[in-house]
Amino acid sequence: MASYEERVIRLIANPDNRAILTILDDASRPLSVASLADQLVSRDATVVDATTYDRRLDSMRLSLHHARLPRLNDAELAAYDPEQNVVSARDHAIIDPEWLEFDLLDEFLSRFGGKRGPDTIGILETEAAIYDYSRELADKADDELFIIYTSVDLLDEGCLPHTTRAIERGVDFYAGSQNPDVRRFFRNNVPETTIWEPQLDWMNEPSRYPRLNRLIVADREKVLLSLQEEPPSDGAATTDTETGSETETETATTHNTKNGSQTTIKPTETAMIGEGTTNPLVVLVRELLGPRLDHLDYQSDHFTGELPFEP
């Protein structure tokens, strides 16, 4: 079992938890979960329609109530009352607000005597944290940024500026997907992208859970690998959407709210992250991809389109 210090480090290393603690520290009084969720979603929101915003808000409320706030409460980093549905900062919390600044995180970790070594595999437990780290990888890439996306649900126009800036710095950008709509998205929005269709055995059974959701490799030494968990079976609603000649099946779970409306809960996504050429996750991903990383140009839409025969 992880020590108390290790649990605290793991919690503080997550950007969503740091955002929660920062908001609580700035608040003059206890906040309702609804108010906290609204501030968190507003902080990360790009220009989205009301339906998308409400969906994100419902998802954030559930995440706060069932996962994040109970963990922060158990670690004595926040005071959460699930019956009253209110949360506040703890006066005696061991975390000084200035330690919540991302640039000071390494110093905070060393304060506990534990540093993130090359063998560390981190865990990101929310969609927002996964998007934040994905954008960070794009911002820090020096030579190469490689992604595999399995679903159109992962596409976010808010990530495009990060990708564009990376390309402007001279970073080679590769986007792979077996979904034609994903490939079309990058072809239309980031024409400099080398686009390819992965032929990987470990991606060939999308109906099995947990399943690969997205893979990002930056400079071949930083990796994000996310898995999608099976959605709850009770009340599950499955819809088919036509994608050209292919049919993509998306499964979601509907829950009735107090006012009788239905809220759609997407399957849970959890990501593993690793950094460093000797990091076990980085080594594993590089072994799985093998020489494909060196031959993506020859698998790309542009290259195969120039061939005098069908690829």
N, C-alpha and C positions, 0 to 999 in steps of 0.2 A: 504494500500500500504506500502511496506517495506521502511524504512528510508534509506537514503544514506549510513549510516554506516552499516546497515544490508546487503545492496546489496554488498558493498565492502567485507564484511566478507564472504558472500556466494561465491563470485568470488574467493577470495584468498584461501578459504578452498579447492578449486578444484585443484588437482595436475597438471592437464594440463594447467590451467591458470597460475599457479606458474612457470611452465616450460617456457611458452610463455614469461612472464615478465622477467625471468632470461636471456633468450636468447636475448631479446631486450636490456636489460641493458648491456650485454656484447658486443653488436654490436657497431661498431664505426660509423655506418651510418644507415639510414633507410633500412629495408629489404623488398624485395618483398614477397608477400604471398607464392609464389612458393618456395622461399628460406627458409622461416620460416617453411613451411610444411615439406620440406625435412629434416631440422635439427630435427624436432620433431619426425618424423617417424624413422630416423636413430638412434635417442637416444633410442627408445624402441624396435628397430628391433632385433630379433634373426636371425639365418640363415634361410632365406626364399628365395623362387624362385622369379624371376623377375616379374612374373605375380602377385603374392601375394603382393610384395612390391609396384608395381604400383597401385594396387587396394587400398592399405592403403593410398598411397600418394594422390590419387584422393579424397578419403573420407575425409582426413585431410584438403585438400584445401577447399572443400565445407563447412566443419564444421567451419573453420577459417573465411571464407568470409561471411557466412550467420548467424553465431551464435556468436562465441567466440570474434572475433575482434570488431564487433559492440557493444557488451556488455562491453568489456574493454574500448572502446572509450567513451561510454556513462557515465561510472563511472570515466572517466578522469584518468584511469590507463595506457592507451596507446593512441597514436595518429594514427588513421587509416584513410586512404584516399581510399575509395572504387573505385573511378574513376581511380586513378593512380595505385591502387592495391598495395600500399606500407604501411608499418606500422613502427612505431618507439616508443621508450620510451619517456615519457613526462618528461621534466626537472623538472617540479613542482609536479610530482606525489607524493602522500602522503606516498607511500610505499618505505621505504629504502630497498635496495637489500638484506640486511642481514635478513630482515623479511621473505624473501621467502624460507629460509631454513625450512624444515618440522619440525625440532626439536624445532624451535622458534615460531611455529604457535600459540600455546596456549598463549604465551606471547604477540603476536601480537593481538590476539582476545581480551585479557584483556586490551590492550592499548585503545581499543574502548569502554571499559566498558561492553562488552558483552561476556559471557562465554558460552560454549556449555554445556547445562545442560542435565540431564538424559531424559528429554522429547523431546529433539531435534531430528527431523528426517531430515537427510541430503539428498541431491539430487546429483547424478552423471549423467552427460549428454553425456559422450562419452564412446565409447568402451574401449579406452586406460585407462581412469580413472577407469572404472569398473574392468578391469584386474589388475590395480595397487592395488586397494583396496582389491580385492580377494586374491592377493598374500600376502598382509599385514595381512589379517585375518589368513592365513595359518601360517605365520611367528610368529604371536603372540598367537596362540592357545596353551593352556596348557594341556587340557584333551581330547577334542573332537572336531572334524571338520566334519560337515555334509553338503552335497551338493545335490541338485537336478538340473540336466541339462536336457533340453528338446530337444536339437538338437546337431548333430555332429559339426555344425558350431562353437559351443562354445569351442570345444576341442583345447587346446593349449599346445604343448609339453614344451613350456617355463615355464609353471606352475608346471611341474612335479618335478623339484628340490625342490620347496617350499613344496610340499606335502610330498616328501620323507624325507626331514629334519624334518618335523613335526612328522612323524611316528617314526623316529629315536629318537625323544625326548620322545616318549611314548604316543603320541596323537593317539586316536582311530579315524580312518578315515572311513566315510560312504559315498558311492556314489550311488545315486538313479536316475533312468531314465526309462521311458517307451520305449525308443529307444534302441534296442539291440546293435547297433553299439557303442553307448556311454558306455554301460555296458561292451562290449568287450574291448574297449579302456582301461578302468581302470583295467580290469581283466588281460590284457596282460602287461600293463606298471607299475601297482602298485599292485602286487599280494596280499599284506597285506590288501587291501581294503575289507571292508564288502560291498558287492554289492547287491542291492535290486531293485525291480520294484515297484514304488509307485502305490498305489490304492487309489487315491485321487479324489474326485468328481470335485474339482475346477481345475483339470488338464485334464478333459476328453473331452474338446471341443477345440482342437488346431487350428481350423479354425477361431475362433472368435478373434477379436482385441478389445482393447489391450489384450495380453496374457502373461502368465508367461513364462519367458525365462530362468532364473536361480535363485536359492535360495541357499544361503550359511549361515550356522549358526555355530558360533564358541563358544564353551563352554556354549552354551545356553543363552548367554547374549550379543552377537554381531551378527547382521543380515545384510545381503545384499539381497534385493529382487528386481529383475529387470523385467521390462515389455517391450514387443516388440510392437511398434506402427504399425498400418497398413501402408504398403508401398503406395506411390502415385499410383493412378489408371491409369494415362496417361502413355502409353508406357510400362505397366507392362508386364513382361514375366514370365510365370510360367513353371517350369520344374518339372518332376516327376523322382525321383531316387528310384530304387528298393532296399529295405533293407530286404533281406531274403524273407519272404512271405508277408511282409508289404510294403506299398508304402508311402514314405514320400514326401509331397509336399512342395517345397520351392518357395517362391515368391520374385522376385527381380525386380527392375526398371532399364531400360536401358536408357541412355542419349547419344545423339550424340555429340561428341566433334567437335572442329573447323576443325580438320584434317580428319573428317569423321569416325573416329573410335568410338566404343561404350564403355561407362563406366557403369558398373553395380553398382547400389547403393542399398545396403542392407537396410532392414527396420531399423528404428531408435530404439535404445535400451536406456532406461532410468532406472536408479536404485535408490531405496530408501535405506538408511542405518540408522541403529540405534544401540546404545550401552547402556547397563545397563539393569538390570533385571526389572526395572519399565518403561523402554522406551516403548511408545505405539506400535511401530512397532515390537519390540521384543515380547511383550505380545501377540500381534495379531498372530504372526507366531507360537508361542508356543501353543496358543489355537487351531489354525488350524491343527497343527500336532498332538496335543493331546498326548495320550499314545504311539503313534507310535515311538516316540524317544526312549522309554524305551524297545521296543521290536524289534528293527531292526535286531538283531542277528537271530531271529526266522523267519524273512522274507527274509533273504539273500539267494543268489544262493547256497552257500555252505551248509547251513542248510537244505534247501528244497531238495537239491540233495542227502542228506543222508537218506531222508525219504523213507520207503518201499512202498509208493504209490505216485500217481501224486499229486502235490500241487494244 
